[in-house]
Amino acid sequence: MATPPIVTIAVPSYNQGRFLQDALTSIFDQDLPVEVFVADAGSTDCSVDVIKTFESRLAGWRSHPDRGQAAAINEGIADGTAPYVGWLNSDDTLLGGGLKRLVDALERQPGAPAAYGKVWNYVEATEAKQPVWVEPFSERRLALRCIVSQPGTLVRRSAWEAVGGLDDSLRNGDRLRSVVAALQEFWAAGVRR
């Protein structure tokens, strides 16, 4: 009998075939049972070929025009069953052990709706890695700027469903901020990166 998934990951993609293999590999290389849904928006590059190489490991995938990134993420997460959810854009990768650290943080804080950690940007032109600005959670600081970086974020499914997922009427950066803001009512004291 297969181990039930602990994490559902939605991977929205559109013409990101040159990055998609690395993104999917980084998910499947995590030391956790995951279920992965790829929502491709009808790519015309090599994306579908890349997806097909992972088909036996994916919980599901599709390739057709959609209503945008947020709708694709919501769709992928809704198709899953795992108690923790997140998404990875097709041009991002997870660091080894990253999901396990986030799950462990949530297991230590049963009242926390989400956990997040440090994230690195990879600058393709220079091949340099640069840290992304994240801070310990603070409602005051969140009111000023987004202090959480999406690729390093994991949310309890119950909290995700309670806030209704991503608002697809907002811009990319504001989507995560709106979810984090909505989760504040569920946020447990002492949750740290």
Residue pairs with C-beta under 8 A, 6 or more apart in sequence:
2 33
3 33
4 33
4 81
4 82
5 33
5 34
5 35
5 59
5 80
5 81
5 82
6 32
6 33
6 34
6 82
6 83
6 84
6 103
7 30
7 32
7 33
7 34
7 35
7 82
7 84
7 85
7 86
7 99
7 103
7 154
8 34
8 35
8 36
8 37
8 59
8 76
8 77
8 79
8 80
8 81
8 82
8 84
8 85
8 86
8 157
9 27
9 34
9 35
9 36
9 37
9 76
9 85
9 86
9 87
9 88
10 36
10 37
10 39
10 72
10 73
10 74
10 75
10 76
10 77
10 80
10 85
10 86
10 87
10 88
11 20
11 23
11 24
11 27
11 36
11 37
11 38
11 39
11 76
11 87
11 88
11 89
11 90
12 39
12 41
12 69
12 72
12 73
12 76
12 87
12 89
12 90
13 20
13 38
13 39
13 40
13 41
13 43
13 47
13 89
13 90
14 40
14 41
14 42
14 43
14 47
14 90
15 43
15 44
15 45
15 47
16 23
16 43
16 45
16 47
16 89
16 90
16 91
17 43
17 45
17 46
17 47
17 49
17 50
18 45
18 46
19 90
19 91
19 92
20 38
20 47
20 50
20 51
20 90
21 50
21 53
22 93
23 88
23 89
23 90
23 91
23 92
23 93
24 36
24 38
24 50
24 54
25 93
26 88
26 93
26 94
26 95
26 96
27 34
27 36
27 88
27 94
27 99
28 34
28 36
28 54
28 57
29 94
29 96
30 94
30 96
30 97
30 98
30 99
30 100
31 96
31 97
31 99
31 100
32 99
32 100
32 103
34 82
34 99
35 59
35 80
35 81
35 82
36 54
36 57
36 58
36 59
37 58
37 59
37 60
37 61
37 75
37 76
37 77
37 79
37 80
38 51
38 54
38 58
38 60
38 61
38 62
38 76
38 90
39 61
39 62
39 66
39 72
39 73
39 75
39 76
40 47
40 48
40 51
40 61
40 62
40 63
40 64
41 63
41 64
41 65
41 66
41 68
41 72
42 63
42 64
42 65
42 66
43 63
47 63
47 90
48 63
51 58
51 61
51 63
55 61
59 79
59 80
60 76
60 79
66 72
66 75
67 168
68 168
69 89
69 168
69 172
70 165
70 166
70 167
70 168
70 170
70 175
71 168
73 87
73 165
73 166
74 165
74 166
74 168
76 87
77 85
77 87
77 157
77 160
77 165
78 165
80 157
82 157
83 156
83 157
83 158
84 102
84 103
84 106
84 154
84 155
84 156
84 157
85 154
85 155
85 156
85 157
85 160
86 99
86 102
86 153
86 154
86 155
87 150
88 94
88 151
89 150
89 151
92 151
93 122
94 151
95 120
98 117
98 152
99 154
101 117
102 115
102 116
102 117
102 152
102 153
102 154
103 154
105 112
105 115
105 117
105 191
105 192
106 112
106 114
106 115
106 154
106 156
109 115
109 188
109 190
109 191
110 188
111 186
111 188
112 156
112 186
112 187
112 188
112 191
113 155
113 156
113 158
113 159
113 183
113 186
113 187
113 188
114 153
114 154
114 155
114 156
114 159
114 180
114 183
114 187
114 191
115 153
115 154
115 191
115 193
116 134
116 148
116 149
116 152
116 153
116 154
116 193
117 134
117 152
117 193
118 131
118 132
118 134
118 149
118 152
118 193
119 131
119 132
119 134
119 149
119 151
119 152
120 129
120 130
120 131
120 132
121 129
121 130
121 131
121 132
122 128
122 129
123 129
123 130
132 149
132 152
133 147
133 149
134 147
134 148
134 149
134 152
134 193
135 141
135 147
135 193
136 147
136 192
136 193
137 147
137 148
137 187
137 191
137 192
137 193
138 147
139 184
141 147
142 148
142 177
142 180
142 181
142 184
146 173
146 176
146 177
146 180
148 176
148 177
148 180
150 176
153 176
155 179
155 183
159 183
159 186
160 179
162 186
163 179
163 182
163 183
164 182
165 179
166 175
166 176
166 178
166 179
167 175
167 178
167 179
168 175
170 178
